[in-house]
């Protein structure tokens, strides 16, 4: 299946999230409020939270 998807360029829907609001992402997972793949942007590690 992975080979087929690669040949056909079938890609998952992704949402890139920052490290800081990771708890919100886990809450969304628990509520089944995520309908795509969440990817953590590790470049944001150590950056302050946006207010």
Order of alpha helices (4+ residues) and beta strands (2+ residues): alpha-beta-alpha-beta
